[in-house]
Amino acid sequence: MHHHRRTFPARRDRGSLLIVAMLLCAIIGVSLVSYMQLGKTNLSISNRAFYNNAAMNLAENGLEEAMYSINKKIADTSYSWTANGWTAVNSGADARRILPTSGSYTFDQNATGTVRVYVYGYQGTAPKGVARSTITLGGATSRTIEKWVEIQLRKTSKFSNGLVAKDSITFSGNNASVDSWNSDPDNNPATAAIPYSSSVKNDNGSVGSISVSVNSILVQNADIWGYASTGGALPSVGSNGVIGPFGTASGTMDLTRVATDFTASFDTVTAPTTAAYSLGSITTTLSLPRTGDVAAADGKFYYTAAQINYNNATFSIAKRNVSDASPKVVLSLTSTTTSIDIGGGSGALNVQTDATLEIYAPGDIKIAGQGIMNGGTTAGTSNQPINLQIWGTKTSGVQDVQIAGNGSLSAVVYAPQASLKINGNGDVMGSFIANDIKVVGNAAFHYDESLGNFGGGNPYRVSGWKELTTAAARAAYSGVLSF
C-alpha cells in the first residue's frame, strides 16, 4: 500500500500570500477612504453651489426691496423711507438698510444669511443700488459666501434716455460726445435749475435703438460716456470711439454699459384740442403771446397756424411786459407737408429765458439760419430742455426733421416717424426720439437726467445690472456696504 504525503506551501510562499493580502486590504482601504473623501468633497461643492445661488437670490431680494420703496414713493407721496426700515445717510442724499432688520435669515443645515443694501440718490431721477449678501454655512468651519450686485435705475418716461431710435443712430465727426447732467436734482420746479457745465457732468448719457441690425448704433469716433442699448447686435465703435464710464480707453466699450435687449414704446402723439387763437401762417417776425391774448385755464396760451415759414425773421416767445410772468405757449401746426422752415442768415426761433414753447407738427421741420435759442446762447445760460418741446404728430410715412444749433441747442424732440438730423458744433442738450437719428458735426450731446420725470408718476425700471466679482469692483463699494 502506498501512502501519499500532503504537501503545504513553503513558509516563504505563505508569507508572500499574506503580504499580498495585506497590500490588497490596504489598497481597498485607501480606495474606500478616497471614495468617501471624494463623496464628502462633492457634497461640499454641491452644498456651496446651492448656497451660492441662495446668496444671489438674497442680494436680488435686497435690491427688489429698494425698487419697491422707490416706486412706492412715486405712487404714494406720503410714503416714508425712514419709517419703513431705511436710514438716510450722506446728508440725506442716499439710504441704506440691512435685511432682516434684526438677526438673520435661517436656511437649512443651520446656514444663516443677511443682505446689506445701499441706494445712491434714492429720491433722484436715476438712483443706483448696490447689495452685499452674506451667507454663513453651518458646521464647524462656518465659511461664508458673498454676492455683490449693482443695478442702475431709470424712469420709464418717454425721455428716460438721451437719444432713442426705432432704426439707427449714427454719429459722424471726430469729436462728437454724449454725457449727462441733472438740471433738477431735487425734482422741484420751484428751485433754480442747474445749467450744464463740466463741474456737474455725469457719465449717465444714454443712446438706444430697438433695431436688431448690426448698424443700429454706429458710434464711430464719438465718445458715449454712459450707456448704449440695442435690440440685438452690439454697437459699432471706431478706433477713437468709446462706450463706458469716464476713463474708458479709446476704441473700447465697457460691456457692463452695453445691452442688447433694449425695448421702447413709440406712441403716437396728437395735438391738444384746447380752444386756440388762429394765426394763419407765420411768415414774418412774430412774438407770442400777443397783446390782448388771454391764457387758458391751465395758464398756457394756445395757438394754431398752418406753418412757420420764413427767412431772415425771428419767431419769439417772450414777455409782453416786464411785470408779466414768463409765458407758456402751445402752438399746433396743421400743414402736413412743411410745418416749419426757418432758414437764411438771421432766421431764428427764440424762447426767452424761463418761457416755454410746445410745438405740435405733422409735416417736415427744418430749422437753420441762426437755429434755436432756448434761453441764452451758451450751455450755462440756456433754459432747461423741457422748456422747448417739439412733437411730431405724423402717424405714417417719413417726417423729415433737421435742426441746426447755433452754439447751444436745448430741447426735447419726440417724433416717432422722423428721420432726424442734428447738426451742430456746440452743446446739444435734452432728449431726442425718432425713427432714425444722425448726429453730424462735433456736437457735444448732454442728456438731462431730470427728463426721466417727464409726465409724472413714472415708475423706475432696471437699465443696468452687473455682479461685482473682482476685488477692485467690490472695493469701490466696501465702504458703504460695511455697516
ZIMOPE-V589158 format. One record per pair of residues at least 24 apart in sequence whose C-alpha atoms are under 7 Angstrom apart, sorted by the first residue. I is the first residue (numbers start at 0). J is the second residue. If there is no record, write none. Layout:
BEGIN
{{I & J} {I & J}}
END
This chain:
BEGIN
{{51 & 144} {54 & 132} {54 & 133} {54 & 134} {54 & 144} {54 & 145} {54 & 146} {55 & 146} {57 & 114} {57 & 132} {58 & 114} {58 & 130} {58 & 131} {58 & 132} {58 & 146} {58 & 147} {58 & 148} {61 & 114} {61 & 116} {61 & 130} {62 & 116} {62 & 128} {62 & 130} {69 & 121} {70 & 458} {70 & 459} {73 & 456} {73 & 458} {74 & 456} {92 & 120} {92 & 121} {93 & 118} {93 & 119} {93 & 120} {93 & 121} {94 & 118} {94 & 119} {94 & 121} {108 & 137} {109 & 136} {109 & 137} {110 & 134} {110 & 135} {110 & 136} {110 & 137} {111 & 135} {111 & 136} {115 & 480} {117 & 479} {117 & 480} {123 & 184} {123 & 185} {124 & 153} {124 & 154} {124 & 448} {124 & 449} {124 & 451} {124 & 452} {125 & 152} {125 & 153} {126 & 151} {126 & 152} {127 & 151} {127 & 152} {131 & 480} {147 & 466} {147 & 467} {148 & 465} {148 & 466} {148 & 467} {149 & 464} {149 & 465} {149 & 466} {150 & 461} {150 & 463} {150 & 464} {150 & 465} {151 & 461} {151 & 462} {151 & 463} {151 & 464} {152 & 459} {152 & 460} {152 & 461} {152 & 462} {152 & 463} {153 & 451} {153 & 459} {153 & 460} {153 & 461} {153 & 462} {154 & 451} {154 & 452} {154 & 457} {154 & 458} {154 & 459} {154 & 460} {155 & 457} {155 & 458} {155 & 459} {155 & 460} {156 & 451} {156 & 452} {156 & 453} {156 & 454} {156 & 457} {158 & 430} {158 & 450} {158 & 451} {158 & 453} {159 & 450} {159 & 451} {160 & 205} {160 & 206} {160 & 430} {161 & 204} {161 & 205} {161 & 206} {161 & 429} {161 & 430} {161 & 431} {161 & 446} {162 & 205} {162 & 206} {162 & 207} {162 & 430} {162 & 431} {162 & 432} {163 & 206} {163 & 207} {163 & 208} {163 & 431} {163 & 432} {163 & 433} {164 & 207} {164 & 208} {164 & 209} {164 & 432} {164 & 433} {164 & 434} {164 & 435} {164 & 436} {165 & 208} {165 & 209} {165 & 210} {165 & 433} {165 & 434} {165 & 435} {166 & 208} {166 & 209} {166 & 210} {166 & 215} {166 & 434} {166 & 435} {167 & 208} {167 & 210} {167 & 214} {167 & 215} {167 & 216} {167 & 435} {167 & 436} {168 & 208} {168 & 215} {168 & 216} {168 & 217} {168 & 435} {168 & 436} {168 & 437} {169 & 216} {169 & 217} {169 & 218} {169 & 436} {169 & 437} {169 & 438} {170 & 217} {170 & 218} {170 & 219} {170 & 221} {170 & 437} {170 & 438} {170 & 439} {171 & 438} {171 & 439} {171 & 440} {172 & 439} {172 & 440} {172 & 441} {173 & 220} {173 & 221} {173 & 441} {174 & 221} {174 & 441} {175 & 221} {175 & 222} {175 & 441} {175 & 442} {175 & 443} {176 & 221} {176 & 222} {176 & 223} {176 & 442} {176 & 443} {176 & 444} {177 & 204} {177 & 222} {177 & 223} {177 & 224} {177 & 443} {177 & 444} {177 & 445} {178 & 202} {178 & 203} {178 & 204} {178 & 223} {178 & 224} {178 & 225} {178 & 444} {178 & 445} {178 & 446} {179 & 203} {179 & 204} {179 & 445} {179 & 446} {179 & 447} {179 & 448} {180 & 445} {180 & 446} {180 & 447} {180 & 448} {181 & 447} {181 & 448} {181 & 449} {182 & 383} {182 & 447} {182 & 449} {183 & 449} {184 & 449} {194 & 378} {194 & 379} {194 & 380} {195 & 378} {195 & 379} {196 & 379} {202 & 244} {202 & 245} {204 & 445} {204 & 446} {207 & 261} {208 & 261} {209 & 261} {209 & 262} {209 & 263} {225 & 256} {226 & 256} {226 & 257} {227 & 256} {227 & 257} {227 & 258} {228 & 257} {228 & 258} {228 & 259} {228 & 261} {229 & 258} {229 & 259} {229 & 260} {229 & 261} {230 & 259} {230 & 260} {230 & 261} {230 & 262} {231 & 259} {231 & 260} {232 & 259} {233 & 259} {255 & 465} {265 & 415} {267 & 392} {267 & 394} {268 & 392} {269 & 392} {270 & 331} {270 & 359} {275 & 301} {275 & 302} {275 & 303} {276 & 301} {276 & 302} {276 & 303} {277 & 302} {277 & 303} {277 & 304} {278 & 302} {278 & 303} {278 & 304} {279 & 304} {279 & 305} {280 & 304} {280 & 305} {280 & 306} {280 & 307} {281 & 306} {281 & 307} {281 & 308} {282 & 307} {282 & 308} {282 & 309} {283 & 309} {283 & 312} {284 & 312} {284 & 313} {284 & 314} {285 & 313} {285 & 314} {285 & 315} {286 & 314} {286 & 315} {286 & 316} {286 & 317} {287 & 315} {287 & 316} {287 & 317} {288 & 316} {288 & 319} {290 & 319} {299 & 327} {299 & 328} {299 & 329} {300 & 327} {300 & 328} {300 & 329} {301 & 328} {301 & 329} {301 & 330} {302 & 329} {302 & 330} {302 & 331} {303 & 330} {303 & 331} {303 & 332} {304 & 331} {304 & 332} {304 & 333} {305 & 332} {305 & 333} {305 & 334} {306 & 332} {306 & 333} {306 & 334} {306 & 337} {306 & 338} {306 & 339} {307 & 338} {307 & 339} {307 & 340} {308 & 339} {308 & 340} {308 & 341} {309 & 340} {309 & 341} {309 & 342} {310 & 341} {310 & 342} {310 & 343} {310 & 346} {311 & 342} {311 & 343} {311 & 344} {311 & 345} {311 & 346} {312 & 345} {312 & 346} {312 & 347} {313 & 346} {313 & 347} {313 & 348} {314 & 347} {314 & 348} {314 & 349} {315 & 348} {315 & 349} {315 & 350} {316 & 349} {316 & 350} {316 & 351} {316 & 354} {317 & 350} {317 & 351} {317 & 354} {325 & 353} {325 & 354} {326 & 354} {326 & 355} {327 & 354} {327 & 355} {327 & 356} {328 & 355} {328 & 356} {328 & 357} {329 & 356} {329 & 357} {329 & 358} {330 & 357} {330 & 358} {330 & 359} {331 & 358} {331 & 359} {331 & 360} {332 & 359} {332 & 360} {333 & 360} {333 & 361} {334 & 361} {334 & 362} {335 & 361} {335 & 362} {336 & 362} {336 & 363} {337 & 362} {337 & 363} {337 & 364} {338 & 362} {338 & 363} {338 & 364} {339 & 363} {339 & 364} {339 & 365} {340 & 364} {340 & 365} {340 & 366} {341 & 365} {341 & 366} {341 & 367} {341 & 368} {342 & 366} {342 & 367} {342 & 368} {343 & 368} {344 & 368} {344 & 369} {345 & 369} {347 & 371} {348 & 372} {349 & 373} {350 & 374} {352 & 382} {353 & 382} {354 & 386} {355 & 386} {355 & 387} {356 & 386} {356 & 387} {356 & 388} {357 & 387} {357 & 388} {357 & 389} {358 & 388} {358 & 389} {358 & 390} {359 & 389} {359 & 390} {359 & 391} {359 & 392} {360 & 390} {360 & 391} {360 & 392} {361 & 391} {361 & 392} {361 & 393} {362 & 393} {362 & 398} {363 & 398} {363 & 399} {363 & 400} {364 & 399} {364 & 400} {364 & 401} {365 & 400} {365 & 401} {365 & 402} {366 & 401} {366 & 402} {366 & 403} {367 & 402} {367 & 403} {369 & 405} {370 & 403} {370 & 404} {370 & 405} {371 & 404} {371 & 405} {371 & 408} {372 & 408} {373 & 408} {373 & 409} {376 & 406} {376 & 407} {377 & 406} {377 & 407} {378 & 407} {378 & 426} {381 & 409} {382 & 409} {383 & 409} {384 & 409} {384 & 410} {384 & 411} {384 & 428} {384 & 429} {385 & 410} {385 & 411} {387 & 411} {388 & 412} {389 & 413} {390 & 414}}
END
